[in-house]
């Protein structure tokens, strides 16, 4: 049996399939962790410690040195993505109640859900798309996108937008594993290789634990809203990213579309933020479900839209070249 291949056919499968299995467990056997106890309970309820290890390994995998082109491209995309998410947070906080929308079609929508779905790019998806439709330098731009992973940028956005306040020691505690991993990985390349191997391996484990915090009835209630959220992420972040890529990054907009997705790691953000700021605990389950749906929607649509845009750009370039050759021939 090729279980891994089957899972990977699902967009973001290594994150979403274990997440769904965990949600099934929580929905139909919510006390299974307490009943089994020991290591099984630790696996079911260990979202935070597993994510802490993953965050450390993620930091260790990031290489400080990169070419100027890669840094300019990735820096442009990352800064634009974060700036758009900050603007959305600032605007949403004025119209959405602190504890989220509680009734009607938009029930479950919160500022936390909007920020978590928009402030992180799916780096793996971006890299694979740009390897096909862009240059090696553009594909390598995912190097800085790893800095968006985890709750760090979400905390910064919520804090600077005046939506939440984080005590300095809580902020330090959230980023310390990442910074220690980053330091060790750049001091010793062998450590970077050693810990970097665990980044992908840990994803199914924290996804399963995270799924055990979700009741499937919440996903059912937020399904269509989650689809709309995913479409909104592509439109609201995609357009500024395209413009930034074209006028600042020196590209043709293709990289901007490729970066307009929701990262699989963003699914964990609402729960992690709620652990640090209790005011978000009420909206975390619905926010998690919404972000998970957004991840699926953007993972499916972003590659299609990128391919369409890339084809259009190339056709335009071919037509321009033919017209130029015709003009040169007439002059002769």
N, C-alpha and C positions, 0 to 999 in steps of 0.2 A: 504494500500500500504506500502511496505517495501522499501522506497527510500534509506535509509541509507545502508541497506544490499546490495542493487543493486550497489550503488556507491563503497562500499568496496570490491566488486568482481573485480573491476578494480585495477591493481597494482598501489599503491599510489593514489587511487581514490579520497580521501578527498582533495588532493592537485590538482590533474590533471583535474578532472571533472569541478570544479568551474573555474579553469584556462581556460579551453576550452570554457566554457560558456562566460567568460569575453572576450576572443578573438573573439568569434562570435559577441558580442555586438560592439566591437571596429571595426571589419571588416565591418559590415553592417550598423552600426549606430554610427559612430565615435564621433558625437557631442551630443549624448544622455545625457551625464553628464551635459553639459552646458545647454541643453534644460530643463532638469528636475530640476536642481539646488538643493539647500538646502541639506538635508541629503542624498538623492540619489546620488548627485554629490560627496559628501564626501565619500560615500561608493565606488563609481566607481574610484575615483582619489586618494584614501587614502592609497596607498601602504606603504609609509614611516611611517606615524603615526601608522597604524595598526601593522606593523612589529616592531615598537619601543616597543609597548605594549607586543607583542608576545616575543620579545627578553628579556624584563624585566621578564616576567613570566617564560621563559625558565631558566633564571639564578636562579630564586627563587626555581625552582623544583629540582635543583641539590644539593644532600646531600654531604657534605664535607667528612664525615666519610665513610670508606669502608674497607673491608678486604684486607689484603696484596695481596692475590691471585687475587682479582678483580682489584686492582690498577696495579699490574704487567701486567696482561693480557690486560686491557684496555689501559694502558700507552704505551705498546709495539705496539698495533695496531694503536693508534692515532698518535704516533710519526712517525711510518713507513709511514702511509698514507700521512701525511703532508710533510715528507721528499721526498717522490716520487713526490708529486705535485710540490714541490719547484724545483726539478731537471727537471721536464717536463717544468716548466715555464722558467727556465734558458736556456734550449735548444731551446724551441719554440720561444723565443724572438729574437733569432739569425736568424731564418729562416722565421718567419711570420711577415709581415709588421705591424707597430704600429696600423694602422686602420683596421687590418684584411685582409684576402684574399678577393678581390673584384670581381674576374672573375674566370670562370671555375668551375669544379666540387666542389672544396673546398671553393667556395664563401661563406662568412659568418663565416668561421673558424677564430678564434682569440685566442691569448694567454689567454684572459679572459675566454673564453668558456672552454678551456682545464683545467685551474686551478679550475674553479667553479665546473666542473663535477667530478674532481678527489680528491679534498681536503676534502670532507665531506662524511661520511658513513651514510647510512640510519639506524639510531639506532634502530628504531622500527622493521624494517625488520630483522636486525641482531639478536635482542633479541628473536624474534619469531622463527627464524631458529635454534638458539643455544639451545632453550628450548627443541627442538625436537631431535637435533643431537649432543648436547654437554652437559656439566655439568651446574649446577646452577651458579657456579662461572663464567663460560665462558659466560653464558647468561647475568650475571650481569655486564659484561665488558662494556656494552653500557653506563655505568654511566659517563665516561669521554668523550664519543663520543658526548655528548651534547655540549661540549666546542667547537666543530667544527662548530656548527650551527651558521648561521648568517655570516656577512661579515668579522668578526674578523680575522680568519686564512687566508682568501683570501687576506686581506689587508697586513698581515704580510708577506705572500709569495711574493706578487707583489712588496712590498717595499724592502725586503731583497734581492730579485733577481734583483733589479735595474730597474724594468719595470715601476714603478710608484713611486712618492713621495707623502707622506701624511704629511700634517702639524700636529704637535703634538696635537693641540687643536681639529683637525678633528678626529684624531685617538681616543682621549679621548672621544669625543662626540659619537663615534660609539660604544664604549665598556661600557660607563657609565651606561646605562640602565641595561645591563646584570650584571655588578658588583654590582649595588645597589640591584637588585633583589636577586643575590647570597648571599649578606650580610644579607639581611632581612630574607631570607628563612632559613639560618643557625642559625640566632639569635633566631628566633621564629618558631618552627616546625608547629604551627598552620597557620602562614603566608605562609609557604612552601606549606602546603596542600591547602590553599585557592587559592593562585595564580597558583599553579601547575595544578589545574583543568582547567584553561583557555588555557593551551598550545595547546591541541588538538582542542578546540572549535574555536580558532582564525584562524586556518589553512585555512578553506574554505573562510574566509573573505579576508585575504590578498592574497589568490590565485585568487579570483575573481577580486580584484583590480589590481593585477599583470597582469592578462589576458587582462585587458583593455588597456594595453600598447603594445599588440602584434597584428599584422595583420596576419591573417591566411595564406596569400600568402607567408609570410616568412617561416612558418612551412612547407608549401608545397615545397618550394624551398630547404629547408635544411633537409627534411625527411630522405633520404637515408644516407646523411652525419651524421645525428644524430644517426642513427642506428650503423654506423661504429664507431662513438665516444663512444657509450655505450659499444660496444665490446672491444674497446681499453681500456676503463676504467677497465674492468674486467681483461684483460690480463696484462696491465702495472702496475696496483696497486695490482692485485691478487697474482701474483707470489712473489713479495717481501713480501707481507703480510703473505703468507703461510710459507715462509722461516723464517720470524721473529717470527711467532707463534710457529714454531717447535723448533727453536734453542734458542730463548730468552724467549718466553712466556711459554714454557714447554708443548705446545699442540701437536696435530698431523697434523696441517695445516688446519683443518676444519674451525676453527674460522677465519683464514685468508681469505679463500674463502668467507665466510659469510659476511665479512667486505668490500668486493670489489665492493660495489654498489655506486650509486650516490644518495645523500640525496634529498628528495623532497624539503627541504628548500633551496637547492642550486639553484633552479629555480629563486629565488628572488635575488640572489647575484649580477648578472650583473647590474640590475637596481640600486641597492643600491650603488654599487661601482661607477657607472656613476654619481650618485647624488653627490658624494664626489670628483670625479676626472672627469671633463668634457671631457677629452681626450678619455674616453671610451663610451661616449654617442652614437657615430656613430655605434659601434659594439654591444651595449647592446641588441637591439631587436633580432638580429640573434643569439647572444650568449644565450639568454633566451630560444629561440626555440630549439636550439641544446641541451641545458642542460635538457629541459623538455623531449625530445625524449630519451636522455640517461637515465633519471630516469625510464622511462617505460621499456626500454630494460634490464637494470640491475635488475629491480624489478622482471622481469619474469625469467631471466636466472640464477641469483645468487642462488635462492633456489634450482633449478634443479641441478646445478653444485655441490652445497654443499651436496645434497642428494647422488649424484653419488660418490663423493669423500668419504663421510662418510661410504657408503656401501662397497667401496673398502677397506678402512682401517679395517673395522670390519671383512670382509671376510679374509683378510690377517692375522688378529689376531687369528681367528678361526682355520685357516690352521696351523699356527704356534703352537697353543696349541695342535692340533691333532698330529702333527709331534713329538712334545716333548713327548707326552704320549706314542707314538709308540716306541720312543727311550728308554724311561724308562722301557717299557714292555720287550723290547729285552734284556736290561741289566739284568733284573730280571730273 
